[in-house]
Amino acid sequence: MKVAVMGAGAVGCYYGAMLARAGHEVVLIGRPLHVEAVRANGLRLETKAFDEHLRLDASTEPSAVQGADLVLFCVKSTDSESAAAQIKPHLSPGALVLVLQNGVDNDERVRSVLTANAVIAAVVYVATEMAGPGHVKHHGRGELVIASSHASETIARHLVAAGVPAQMSDNVRGSLWAKLILNCAYNALSAVSQLPYGVLVKGVGVSDVIRDVVAECLAVAKAEGIVIPSDIDAAVRGIAQSMPSQYSSTAQDLARGKLSEIDHLNGLVVRRGEALGVPTPANRVLFVMVKLLEGKQQTR
């Protein structure tokens, strides 16, 4: 199977590398420095179980998706439509697009552009980071929950064979909301404090803030008719235990002077809350704080 990773950051590189280890032909589509490093030395995949250099193709051009059977769509939520438009002319008619992004509506946004291809939503549970150009570091987990369809069965089989736990769900929208709630609880706090989850939760008053954020998210989800498929309170508590050394993606973005996906995390909850008449003051404060930090960085 030929696999193209559109947006080869930490998430895309991890799953692309796991598929490459299993013998699939993989091309990473990313930024020039990263692409140059991969072309020169391969992609370094560092995990707790192994540390390997993998030889795989890399490109800066969206046209590299040409001929791919599967596209792992991993760009930032803010770039969903533009990235989909970039790859659209080069996609094979039968190519499957698996959306591995934060947020709850990216698959719908991508599908509105890629009308001729199967676009499949997935929920990502992985702790990973780019430790440098051509170097992805895995901290833990790695499960995927994929929207049920005939095409999903084939994707799931390949992923499981590559060592990636993957399961299908008839309620992937609920699972996306559950993941959104986890992100809303931790991402902004980790970003503002620049602390990993295990240290963050020990801060004075942090557990109370997380409780308030989660309660607001659940109220908005209920108003939207979303069924959350798990014990979200237990899942929130478990994040700090299962990923104690992980910094949120929002924290990593701010540390590197990049814009984050906060508009599609706490910001989305605030907007949906306003539309539905559900108050979201805790989410609003976290959203505003991250936006202030982004603005401060952009004026430097």
C-alpha positions in Angstrom: 0.0 0.0 0.0 1.3 3.5 -0.9 0.7 6.0 1.9 1.1 9.8 1.7 1.2 11.9 4.9 -0.1 15.4 4.2 1.2 17.6 7.0 4.1 15.5 8.3 4.4 16.8 11.9 4.6 14.7 15.0 1.3 12.8 14.5 1.7 12.2 10.8 5.4 11.2 11.2 4.6 8.7 13.9 1.8 6.9 12.1 3.7 7.2 8.8 6.8 5.7 10.4 4.8 2.8 11.9 3.3 1.9 8.5 6.8 2.2 6.9 8.2 -0.2 9.5 5.5 -2.7 8.4 6.7 -2.5 4.8 4.3 0.1 3.2 5.6 2.7 0.8 5.4 6.0 2.6 6.0 9.6 1.5 6.0 12.5 4.0 4.8 15.9 2.8 6.1 18.6 5.1 8.3 21.7 5.6 11.6 22.1 3.9 13.9 21.6 6.9 12.1 18.4 7.9 12.0 17.1 4.3 15.7 17.7 3.8 16.6 15.9 7.0 14.5 12.9 6.1 16.0 12.7 2.6 19.5 12.9 4.0 19.3 10.6 7.0 15.9 9.0 7.0 13.2 9.5 9.7 14.3 8.8 13.2 11.5 7.2 15.2 12.3 7.2 18.9 10.1 5.2 21.3 10.4 3.6 24.6 10.7 0.2 22.9 13.1 1.1 20.0 15.0 3.8 18.3 15.3 3.4 14.6 16.1 5.3 11.4 13.6 4.6 8.6 14.3 5.2 4.9 11.2 6.7 3.3 10.4 9.4 0.8 9.8 13.0 1.6 8.5 16.0 -0.3 7.5 19.6 0.2 4.9 19.4 -2.7 1.3 18.4 -2.2 1.5 16.7 -5.6 3.4 13.9 -3.8 0.0 12.4 -2.9 -0.2 11.2 -6.5 -0.7 7.4 -6.6 -1.3 7.0 -2.9 -3.9 4.5 -1.8 -4.2 6.1 1.6 -3.6 9.8 2.6 -3.1 10.5 6.3 -4.4 14.1 6.6 -2.6 15.7 9.5 -2.4 19.4 8.9 -3.4 22.0 11.5 -7.1 22.5 11.7 -6.7 26.1 10.5 -5.3 24.7 7.2 -7.9 22.0 6.5 -9.7 23.5 3.5 -6.5 25.0 1.9 -4.5 21.8 2.3 -7.4 19.7 0.9 -7.6 22.0 -2.1 -3.8 21.6 -2.7 -4.0 17.8 -2.8 -7.3 17.6 -4.7 -5.9 17.7 -8.3 -3.4 15.0 -7.5 -5.5 12.4 -5.7 -6.3 9.1 -7.3 -10.0 8.5 -7.7 -9.9 5.6 -5.2 -7.6 7.2 -2.6 -8.9 7.1 0.9 -8.3 10.2 3.1 -8.0 9.5 6.8 -8.4 12.7 8.9 -6.1 12.7 11.9 -6.7 16.2 13.3 -7.8 17.8 16.5 -11.3 19.2 16.6 -14.7 17.8 15.8 -15.6 19.1 12.3 -12.4 18.7 10.2 -13.6 15.7 8.3 -16.7 17.6 7.3 -14.6 20.6 6.1 -12.2 18.3 4.2 -15.1 16.4 2.7 -16.6 19.6 1.4 -13.5 20.1 -0.7 -12.6 16.5 -1.6 -16.0 15.6 -2.9 -14.8 12.8 -5.2 -12.9 10.8 -2.5 -13.8 8.9 0.6 -13.0 11.1 3.6 -12.9 9.2 6.9 -12.9 10.7 10.4 -10.6 9.3 13.1 -9.8 10.1 16.7 -6.2 10.2 17.7 -4.8 9.3 21.1 -1.1 9.6 21.0 1.6 11.5 22.8 4.4 12.4 20.4 6.5 15.4 19.4 9.1 16.5 16.8 12.4 16.4 18.7 14.1 18.1 15.7 14.0 17.9 11.9 13.7 14.3 10.8 13.2 13.1 14.4 9.9 12.1 15.9 9.7 11.1 19.6 6.9 8.9 20.9 5.9 9.3 24.6 3.0 7.0 24.8 -0.3 5.5 23.6 -1.2 5.6 19.8 -4.8 4.3 19.5 -7.0 5.4 16.7 -10.8 5.3 16.6 -12.1 5.3 13.0 -15.5 6.0 11.6 -17.2 2.8 10.5 -17.3 2.1 6.8 -16.4 -0.7 4.4 -13.2 1.2 3.6 -12.4 1.6 7.2 -12.1 -2.1 7.7 -9.1 -2.3 5.3 -7.4 0.7 6.9 -7.8 -0.7 10.4 -6.4 -4.1 9.3 -3.3 -2.4 7.9 -2.8 -0.2 11.0 -3.2 -3.1 13.4 -0.7 -5.2 11.5 1.7 -2.2 11.7 1.4 -2.2 15.5 -1.1 0.6 15.7 -4.2 -0.2 17.8 -7.2 0.8 15.7 -10.9 0.2 16.1 -14.0 1.3 14.3 -16.9 3.2 15.8 -20.5 4.0 14.8 -20.3 7.0 17.1 -17.1 8.7 16.0 -18.6 12.1 16.4 -19.1 11.4 20.1 -15.5 10.1 20.3 -14.3 13.3 18.6 -16.1 15.3 21.2 -14.6 13.2 24.0 -11.2 13.9 22.5 -12.1 17.6 22.2 -13.0 17.7 25.9 -9.6 16.2 26.8 -7.9 18.9 24.7 -10.0 21.7 26.1 -9.1 20.5 29.7 -5.3 20.3 29.2 -4.1 22.1 26.0 -4.5 25.7 27.0 -3.3 25.2 30.6 -0.2 23.4 29.4 0.4 26.1 26.9 0.0 29.1 29.3 2.2 27.4 31.9 4.5 25.6 29.6 4.3 22.5 31.8 3.8 18.8 31.0 0.5 17.2 32.2 2.0 15.4 35.2 3.3 18.6 36.7 0.4 20.7 35.5 -2.2 18.8 37.5 -0.4 19.4 40.8 -0.8 23.2 40.5 -3.0 25.1 42.9 -6.6 25.2 41.7 -5.8 23.4 38.4 -8.1 20.5 39.1 -11.0 22.9 39.8 -10.4 24.8 36.5 -10.3 21.5 34.6 -13.5 20.4 36.3 -15.2 23.7 35.2 -13.9 23.4 31.6 -15.2 19.8 31.3 -18.6 20.6 32.7 -19.0 23.4 30.2 -17.9 21.2 27.3 -20.4 18.5 28.4 -23.2 21.0 28.6 -22.5 22.2 25.0 -22.2 18.6 23.7 -25.6 17.8 25.4 -27.2 20.8 23.8 -25.9 19.6 20.4 -27.3 16.1 20.9 -23.9 14.5 21.1 -23.6 11.2 23.0 -20.2 11.0 24.7 -19.2 7.3 24.6 -17.1 7.0 27.7 -16.6 8.1 31.3 -15.1 11.4 30.4 -14.2 12.3 34.0 -12.1 9.1 34.3 -10.5 9.8 30.9 -9.6 13.3 31.9 -7.9 12.1 35.1 -6.1 9.4 33.2 -4.4 11.8 30.8 -2.0 13.0 33.4 -1.3 9.5 34.5 -0.7 8.0 31.1 1.1 11.0 29.6 2.9 12.7 32.5 5.8 14.1 30.4 3.7 15.3 27.5 3.3 18.9 26.6 0.1 19.7 24.8 0.3 20.5 21.0 -0.8 24.0 21.9 2.1 24.4 24.3 4.5 23.1 21.6 3.1 25.5 19.1 3.5 28.5 21.4 7.0 27.4 22.4 8.0 27.5 18.7 6.3 30.8 18.0 3.6 29.2 15.9 -0.1 29.8 15.8 -2.1 27.1 17.6 -5.4 25.3 17.0 -7.1 27.0 20.0 -9.8 28.4 17.7 -10.9 24.8 17.0 -10.6 23.7 20.7 -11.7 25.9 23.5 -12.7 28.5 20.9 -15.1 26.1 19.2 -16.8 25.3 22.5 -17.2 29.1 23.2 -18.7 29.6 19.7 -21.0 26.6 19.9 -22.0 27.7 23.5 -22.9 31.2 22.3 -25.1 29.7 19.5 -26.9 27.3 21.8 -27.2 29.7 24.8 -24.8 27.7 27.0 -22.4 29.7 29.2 -18.7 28.8 28.8 -16.7 31.3 31.0 -13.9 28.9 31.8 -13.3 27.9 28.2 -13.5 31.6 27.2 -10.8 32.6 29.7 -8.4 29.9 28.5 -9.2 30.7 24.8 -8.5 34.4 25.4 -5.2 33.8 27.3 -3.8 31.6 24.5 -4.9 34.2 21.9 -3.1 36.9 23.9 0.1 34.9 23.9 -0.2 34.2 20.2 -0.7 37.9 19.6 2.3 38.8 21.7 4.5 36.4 19.7 3.3 37.7 16.4 4.3 41.3 17.3 7.8 40.5 18.4 
